[in-house]
């Protein structure tokens, strides 16, 4: 928290720590709001439905990234190979 309060940017601090700027920003917001940063305790108190929802969201994010990579790959590859006759 002290690093972010200094004159440094969140992006710079996140890069130095090896975390994403979004994660660091979320942690800073949680600290400002006085929320606990203990993820394991929060997960232990989750209902089975909340755990399933979190897992499904992670799966969706993973599949969405895969789809985006495939879309880019399809755009790079020609529709029909030249000289295929």
C-alpha positions as a printed Julia matrix, in Angstrom:
85×3 Matrix{Float64}:
   0.0     0.0     0.0
   2.82    2.39    0.81
   4.36    1.82   -2.62
   1.15    2.86   -4.33
   0.71    5.89   -2.07
   4.15    7.12   -3.09
   4.65    9.11   -6.28
   4.89    5.88   -8.29
   2.14    4.67  -10.6
   0.08    1.56   -9.94
   1.32    0.16  -13.26
   4.97    0.65  -12.26
   4.51   -0.9    -8.83
   2.57   -3.83  -10.3
   5.32   -4.44  -12.87
   7.99   -4.42  -10.13
   5.98   -6.85   -8.0
   5.17   -9.13  -10.93
   1.39   -8.82  -10.63
  -1.22   -7.34  -12.94
  -2.17   -3.7   -12.48
  -5.8    -4.79  -12.1
  -4.98   -7.11   -9.21
  -2.91   -4.46   -7.48
  -5.63   -1.87   -8.04
  -8.23   -4.2    -6.56
  -6.03   -4.87   -3.53
  -5.53   -1.15   -3.0
  -9.28   -0.53   -3.21
  -9.94   -3.35   -0.73
  -7.35   -1.94    1.66
  -8.89    1.53    1.4
 -12.32    0.08    2.14
 -10.93   -1.81    5.13
 -11.75   -5.22    3.67
  -9.67   -8.23    4.6
  -7.26   -9.39    1.93
  -7.4   -13.01    3.05
  -8.69  -14.92    0.01
  -8.5   -18.42    1.62
 -10.75  -17.37    4.52
 -13.28  -15.86    2.15
 -13.31  -18.98   -0.04
 -13.81  -21.22    2.99
 -16.98  -19.31    3.85
 -18.4   -19.57    0.31
 -21.51  -21.55   -0.38
 -21.31  -24.42   -2.87
 -23.25  -22.31   -5.38
 -20.78  -19.44   -5.04
 -17.84  -21.81   -5.57
 -19.5   -23.27   -8.66
 -20.25  -19.8   -10.01
 -16.6   -18.75   -9.48
 -15.39  -21.92  -11.23
 -17.78  -21.41  -14.14
 -16.64  -17.8   -14.54
 -13.01  -18.95  -14.62
 -13.89  -21.59  -17.22
 -15.7   -19.0   -19.32
 -12.72  -16.65  -19.16
 -10.4   -19.47  -20.24
 -12.63  -20.53  -23.14
 -13.07  -16.91  -24.22
  -9.27  -16.47  -24.38
  -8.99  -19.67  -26.43
 -11.7   -18.44  -28.81
  -9.93  -15.11  -29.27
  -6.66  -16.85  -30.11
  -8.43  -19.07  -32.64
 -10.14  -16.05  -34.22
  -6.77  -14.37  -34.66
  -5.27  -17.54  -36.1
  -8.12  -17.88  -38.59
  -7.59  -14.3   -39.67
  -3.89  -14.92  -40.28
  -4.34  -18.13  -42.24
  -5.61  -17.88  -45.82
  -9.13  -19.19  -46.44
  -7.87  -21.56  -49.15
  -4.24  -22.58  -49.54
  -2.75  -21.23  -52.77
  -1.92  -23.86  -55.34
  -4.16  -26.46  -53.71
  -5.53  -27.71  -57.03
